[in-house]
Structure formats: C-alpha cells, structure tokens
Amino acid sequence: MKLVGVSGTLAGNKTSQAVYDVLAAAELIDPSLKTELIDLRDYDLSFADGSPLAYFNDDTWPVADKILSADCLVFGTPIYQASISGVLKNLLDHLPEYAFKNKVTGIVATGLSEKHFLVTEYQLKPVLSYFKGLIPTGNVFVQNDCFSLESEEIIDNLVAKRLQNLADEILFLQHSINERMKR
C-alpha cells in the first residue's frame, strides 16, 4: 500500500513538515507501507485551463500520476487569507472527478491564527468529497506557534499526537476499504 503526502505550499517548511510527520507516523504503524512526499515547491505545474492531463509535458502529468496511483493520501495546505493555497487548488483542478474513489484523503492545515481552523472543513473537505475521497474525522490544524522557530519542527506534543492519530486513522480506513473491495 502507498500513502502519498502533498504539501500544497510554495513558501516555508511548516506545511511540508506537518505532512512529513503524518507519513513518518504511518511508516511506524505499518513498516511495509510505501510513502512519498510531493512538495509542490519542487515541481513546475501548469495552470489548470481545462485541457486534458495528457496535453501537459511539464511536471503536471507526473505529479498527477503519482497522486492517482496512490492508495491513500494526505493533503497539506497553509491557510492564506482564510483560504487553501492557490497552488494546491490548481493541482486539484487538474484531476478527474473520480480521482479519489475508494481512497482515504486526510487533511493537514497550517496557519497563523486559530481563527482559520475551519477553512479545511468548508473549502478543502468539499473538494476532496467531490473527487469521491473518504475524509477522516481526525484531520489536523497546526497553528504556527506549535513549530520551533529554528528548525520548524513540531514542538507541541498534543499536535504531534494528533498527527500520529491521523496517520493511524488513514491506514485503518484504507485497510478496511481494501478488505471490503476484496470480497
């Protein structure tokens, strides 16, 4: 089984670190699990203009292919101006309607203010549902002050535990789906 994490930011390391922490926790739970972090800072994606994925010869198709071939996913986004990041929304705009059918799609968000913790509930969760993704209940919002100033690692033990719980829930749900589909 493969869990792919997507860090939907072009600036800073906090979102990537939070997504990475979910992947690392998942590997501890299931050592046979394969994981991959797609950090959108490392890719040059085309602007979604309604063209089929096959028309893009840059990084767009390879990134979409990694996402579509994953068994389950965790999406990370910083909260900018009370919204998910534009680069993540652009990536999602490239995907087909049933991209996440029978896949668990966890969510991690980072932000300056606790006032933004519901952004993923009202913006990202409906988009992932549109793609037929199953969204865990234990999604995590990480406020910026939960990170170390020097290393940008998570220093809040409660948040670290919540990220571990999200990894556990993603794997539990995906294993359950996979077992059900074998019948």
C-alpha positions in Angstrom: 0.0 0.0 0.0 1.2 3.5 -0.8 0.5 6.7 1.1 1.3 9.9 -0.7 1.5 13.2 1.0 1.1 16.5 -0.8 2.5 19.7 0.6 0.5 22.5 -1.1 2.7 25.5 -0.5 5.4 27.3 -2.3 6.9 29.1 0.8 8.2 27.9 4.1 8.6 24.5 5.6 5.8 24.2 8.1 3.2 22.5 5.9 5.8 20.1 4.4 6.9 19.2 8.0 3.4 18.5 9.2 2.7 16.3 6.2 6.0 14.6 6.6 5.2 13.9 10.2 2.0 12.1 9.2 4.0 10.0 6.6 6.6 9.1 9.2 4.0 8.1 11.8 2.2 5.9 9.2 5.5 4.2 8.4 5.9 3.4 12.1 2.4 1.9 12.3 2.9 -0.2 9.1 6.6 -0.8 8.2 5.5 -2.4 4.8 3.9 0.9 3.8 5.4 2.9 1.0 5.3 6.7 1.4 6.1 9.6 -0.8 6.1 13.4 -0.1 5.1 15.6 -3.1 6.3 19.0 -2.1 4.8 21.4 -4.7 7.8 23.7 -4.3 9.8 21.1 -6.2 7.6 21.0 -9.2 6.5 23.3 -12.1 2.8 22.7 -12.6 0.9 24.2 -15.5 -2.0 26.4 -14.8 -5.2 24.4 -15.0 -7.1 25.6 -18.1 -9.4 22.7 -18.7 -7.1 20.8 -21.0 -6.6 17.1 -20.5 -3.7 16.0 -18.4 -2.1 14.4 -21.5 -1.5 17.8 -23.0 0.9 18.8 -20.3 4.6 17.9 -20.8 6.0 19.5 -17.7 5.7 18.3 -14.1 1.9 18.3 -14.2 1.3 14.8 -15.6 3.9 13.1 -13.4 2.6 14.7 -10.2 -1.0 13.9 -11.1 0.0 10.3 -11.9 1.7 9.9 -8.5 -1.4 11.1 -6.8 -3.8 9.0 -8.9 -1.7 5.8 -8.3 -1.6 6.3 -4.5 -3.8 4.1 -2.3 -4.4 6.9 0.1 -3.3 10.5 0.5 -2.8 13.3 3.0 -3.1 16.8 1.7 -1.4 19.7 3.5 -2.1 23.4 2.9 -1.2 26.6 4.6 -4.1 28.9 5.2 -3.8 32.2 3.2 -6.4 34.9 3.5 -8.9 32.4 5.0 -8.5 30.0 2.1 -6.4 27.0 1.0 -3.4 27.7 -1.1 -3.7 28.5 -4.8 -1.1 26.0 -5.8 -3.0 23.2 -4.1 -6.3 24.2 -5.7 -4.6 24.5 -9.1 -3.2 20.9 -8.7 -6.7 19.6 -7.7 -8.2 21.4 -10.8 -6.2 19.0 -13.0 -7.6 15.8 -11.6 -10.6 13.8 -12.9 -13.9 13.7 -11.0 -13.4 10.2 -9.5 -9.7 10.7 -8.7 -10.1 9.6 -5.1 -12.8 6.9 -5.3 -12.1 4.3 -2.6 -9.2 6.3 -1.3 -8.8 7.9 2.1 -7.8 11.6 1.8 -6.5 13.1 5.1 -6.0 16.8 5.7 -3.4 18.8 7.5 -3.5 22.6 7.6 -1.1 25.2 9.0 -1.8 28.8 9.8 -1.0 31.8 11.9 -4.4 32.2 13.6 -6.6 29.7 15.3 -9.5 31.5 13.6 -8.7 29.6 10.4 -9.1 26.1 11.7 -12.4 25.6 9.9 -11.1 26.6 6.4 -10.4 23.0 5.5 -13.9 22.0 6.7 -15.6 24.5 4.4 -13.2 24.6 1.5 -10.9 21.6 1.1 -13.1 18.9 2.5 -15.9 19.6 0.0 -13.4 19.5 -2.9 -12.0 16.1 -1.8 -15.5 14.8 -1.4 -16.3 15.9 -4.9 -13.5 13.7 -6.0 -15.1 10.8 -4.1 -12.4 10.8 -1.4 -13.2 9.5 2.1 -12.2 12.1 4.6 -11.1 11.1 8.1 -12.6 12.7 11.1 -9.2 13.4 12.8 -7.8 16.0 10.4 -5.3 18.4 12.0 -4.9 22.1 12.1 -1.4 23.2 13.2 -1.0 26.8 14.4 2.3 28.3 13.6 3.4 28.7 17.3 3.4 24.8 17.5 6.6 24.8 15.4 10.1 25.5 16.6 11.4 28.9 15.4 14.8 27.5 14.5 14.1 24.1 12.9 10.3 24.4 12.1 9.7 21.0 13.7 6.6 20.5 15.7 7.2 21.1 19.4 3.7 20.8 20.6 3.2 17.2 21.9 -0.6 17.3 21.6 -0.3 18.3 17.9 2.3 15.6 17.3 -0.1 13.1 18.8 -3.0 14.3 16.7 -0.8 13.9 13.6 0.0 10.3 14.7 -3.7 9.6 15.2 -4.5 11.0 11.7 -1.9 8.6 10.3 -3.5 5.7 12.2 -7.0 6.6 11.1 -5.9 6.9 7.4 -4.3 3.5 7.5 -7.2 1.9 9.4 -9.8 3.3 7.0 -7.8 2.4 3.9 -7.1 -1.2 5.0 -10.9 -1.5 5.7 -11.7 -0.3 2.3 -9.2 -2.6 0.7 -10.5 -5.6 2.6 -14.1 -4.7 1.6 -13.2 -4.4 -2.0 -11.6 -7.9 -2.0 -14.9 -9.5 -1.2 
